[in-house]
Amino acid sequence: MTHALSARKPLDTFGTGMLVLLCLCWSLQQIFLKLAAHDVSPTLQLSLRSLIAAAILGVIVLRREGRKILSDGTLGSGLVVGAAFAAEFLLVGLSLQHTTAAHSIVFLYTAPIFTALGMHATRPEERLNRRQWAGIAVAFAGIALAFLTKGAGSPSGAGPSMPGDLLALAAGAAWGLSTVLIRNTRLSDAAPDKTLFYQLLVAGVALYAWHLARPDAAPTWTPLAYASLAYLVIVICLFSYLTWFWMLRSYLATQMSVLAFLAPILGVLFGALILHEPLEPLFVTGSALTLAGILLVIRART
C-alpha cells in the first residue's frame, strides 16, 4: 500500500489534459439530461444508461474473475454502496425536473463537503483541522446565498426552485456518502470496474423500479433522446468513470480533486449558452463561495 501511494505522481501535461476533458464530459451530463427531458424523463435516462453500462462491465468483470465474482466478500458492501449511488442519481433526475441544469450541477458538487464530514466521523486519520472547518463554513455560507435566488419555479422545471435545489443538494450528500462507504468497506481494495459495476447495477434496477411506479408519460425516442442515452452510457459511464478511477491510481488525488471543480463552472456556462438559463448574480456569487470553501477543505488537508 505504501509503495502504491508513493508511486502516485503530480499531474503532468497529459494528466491535466485528461482531467480537463473529464470535467468537460461531466459538465455536459446535466445538459444532455435536460435537453432530452421532454422526450424521456431524466430518471428513465439514468436508469437505462446504468443498466446498459452495468451489463457491459459485468461481462468484463465476469471474464476476469469467473466463478470467484461473488466470493470475495464485496457483495454486501456493493449493494449498500449501490443503494447510495442509486439515491444520488434518483435525486439528480428529480432535481432536473424542478430546477436548472446549472443549479443542479453546482449543488451536486457539494459532495466533497459531505465526504469530509463523513471521513471525519469514521476515520481518525482524516479528522478535519481548523482551516478545513473554516472551508466548510464558507461553503455552507455560499450554499445559503445561492438559495436566495429562488423563485416560484415552474411545473416544467424551466427555472430554479427551492425544491429542485434541495434535491440536488441531497444528491451531493448521497455522492459523499458513497465515497465514505467505499473507503470504509471491502470495496476500498476492490477493482474499480467491479465497484462501478455494483453501483450501476443497483442504480439501474432501483431507478427503473421508480420509473415503473410513477405515472410519467411514455418515453418518445427521438434522435435527441438516443443521443443523450449514448452520451450517458459511452462517455459518462464507460469512459469518464473508468478513466477517473485509473487516474486516481496514477496521480495525486488532492490535485485531481481541485482541478475537478472545473466541471460545475463549465456546467454553469453551458447551461447559459446551450439552455439559455439565467446567470443570477446571487447564485453565481454563492456558487463561487461554495467552490472556494470546498477547495479550502481539500487544500488544507494535513
N, C-alpha and C positions, 0 to 999 in steps of 0.2 A: 504493500500500500504506500509506504513512504517513497519507494522508487517511482511509482506511478505519479504521485503528486509532484515530485521533483522534476519529472520529465515534462510537465506542462510548461509551455513557454509563453512569453508575452505575445500579444497579437502582432503578426508581421503584415506585410502588404497583402499577401494572399488571404490571410485570416480576416483582416479588416474588410477587404472587398467582399468576401463571402458573407460576413455578418451584415454588411450594408444591404446586400442582396436579400438576405433573410428578412431584414426589417422591412424592406420594400414589399416582400411577399406577405408578411403578416399585416402590414398596414392596409393592404387591399382586401383582406378577408371579409371584414365587415362591409366593405363597399360592394363586393360581389353579392353577399347575402342580401343586402338591402336592395340592390338593383333587381334581383330576381324574386323579391319577396311577394310581389303581386301575382306571380305565377305559381311559385312553390313556397310554402311557409319556411322561414329560417330554421325552425326546429326539424322539419322534414328533410331539408337540405343537409343539416348537420347529422341527422340520423343516417341517411343514405351514404354520405361520404365516410362516416365512421365504419359502417358495415362493410362497404367495399374495400376500404383500406385495411380493415381487420382481416378480411378473407385473404388478401394478398400477403400480409405479414404473417398470418397463421401458416400459410404454406411454407414460407421461408423458415420460420421457427421449427415447424414440424420436420422439415427435411434435415435441419441441423441437429435436433435433439431426439427425434424419433419417439420411441415409447417413453423416454425419460421426461417428456414435456411437462407432465403433471407430477413428477416425483421429486422435485427439488424443493418442495415446501413453500413455493411462492403463490400457490393458487389462492389461499385465503387473503393474503396481502393484496394480490392482484384484483380480487373482487372488491375489496374495500377502496383501494385507490381508484379503481374504475368507477365506483359509485360517486366519488368526489369529482372525477373528471366529467361524468355524465351530468352532475349537478351544475358544474361550471358552464357547460355548453347549452344546457337547457335554459339557464338564466341568460346567457348571451342571446340565444334565439328569441326569448321572450322580451328582452330589453330592446331589441331592434324593432319590435312591433310598437314600441311606445316612446322611443327616443331616437336621436340622430346617430348615424354611424360614428361621427366624431366623439360624441359624448360616450357612446358605448365602449370604444377602444381606450379612451383615456381612463375611465373608471375601471375597466378590466385590468389595466396595467398598474393598478394599486396593489396587485398581488404580492410584490416584494415586502410591503409593509406587514401583511398578514403572515408571510413566511418568516420574517424576522421575529415577530411576536411569538409564533408557534415554536420556532427553534429556541428562543429564549426560555420558553416554558419547559422544553423537553430535552435540551442538550446543554449540559453545564458549560461545555467549551464554547458555546455560541451565545453566551449572555450578552445583552446589549450594554454598551457603555454610555456615558453621558452624551457624547456627540450623536450617537445613534438615536437616543431618546429625543434629543432636540430635533433630529431629522424627521422622526415620526410626528412630532408636534407640528412642525412646519407643513408636512404632507397633509395632515388632517385639517389644518387651517386652510390649505388650498382646496381640499375637497369641500369644506363648508362654504368657501367663497364661490366655488363653481356651482354649487347647488342654488345660489341666489339668482341664477339666471333663468330659473324655471318659469314657464308659462303654464297654461292650462293643458298643453299637449293637444293631441287630436286623435280621433279613433283610428286613423290610418297610420299613425306614428310618424307624421310628416315633420313634426317639430319636437324639441326636447320637452320632457316632462319629468316631474319628481319620481313617479313610479318607475319609469324606464331607467332613469339614472340609478335608482336604488337597486334595481335588478342587476345592472351592470356592475355596481359596486359589490353586490353579493357574489357575482361571478368571479370577481377578483379575489374575494375571500376564499371561494372554493378552489381556485387555482393555487393560492397559497397553501391551503390545507393539503392539496395533492402533493406538493413538494415536501411538506413536513412528513406526510405519511410515507413517502418513498424513502426519505432519509432515515426513518425510524423503523423500517420493516426489512424483511428479507430482500425486498426489491432493490435495496441500496447496492447489492452486489450482483444483481441480475443483468443480463444483456439488455441494452437499450431497446432493441426491437421487440423483445419479449414484454418489457414493461409497457411499451406503447401498444402492443397487441392487446394486453389486458384492458388498458384504458379505452381503446377504440371499440373493442367488442362489447364491453358493458355499456358504454355510452350509446352505441348504435342500437342495442336492444332496448335500453331504457327510453331513449328518445323516440323510437318507433312506437313503443307501447303508449307513450304520451300522445303521439300523433293520432293513434287509433282511438284513444279515449276522448279526443277533442272533436267538437263539431266544426272543424275547419273545412273550408271549401276544397273540393277535389283539386289536385295539382294540375296545372296546364304546362305540358312540357314543350316550351318554346325553345328556340335556339339559344336565347339568353340563359334560360334555366339549365340547359345542358352544359353550356359554357361555365356557369357558376359551379355546377357539380364537378365537372372535370378539374377546374381550378382547385377546388377544396380537396379532392382526392389526391391528384398528382402533385400539385405544387405545395399545398399546405401539409397534408398528412405524410406523404411518402418522401418528398424532397426536403421540406424545411425542418420537420421534426427530427428526422433521422440525421440530417446534416448538423443540426444543433447538438444532438447527443454526441455525434462524432467530434465536434469541435470542443465540447466540454472535456473530452478525454485528451485533447491535444493542446488547448490554450488555457490561460488563467481565467477562472470563472468570474472573478471580480471585474476584470477588464471587459469581458464579454457582456456582463450584466449592465455595465454603464452604457456601452455602445448600443445595446438592445433598445434603449429608450428613444432611439430614432423612430421606432415603429409607431408609437402614439402620436409623435409630432407629424410624421408623414400621413398618418391616418386623418388627423385634423385637416391637413392641407388638401388631401384627396377628397375628403368629404365636402369641402368648399368648392373645389374645382370640378369634380365629377357629379356630385349630387346636389350642388348649389346650396349646401347647408350654410346657415349664417354663422359668422365668427363673432359671437357675443364677447365684448370686452371683458366682462367679469369672468366668463368661462375661460377665456384664454389666459387671463391673469391667474385664476385659481389653478388651472392646469399646470402652468409654469411653476407655481409654488409647490404643487403636489410632486411634480417630477424632481424639482430641486431637493425637496425633503427626502425622497426615495434615494436619490443619488448620494445624499449625505449619509444615509443609513448604510449604503453599500460601501462607500469610500472610507467610512470611519471604522471599519472592522479592524480589530486588533489581531 
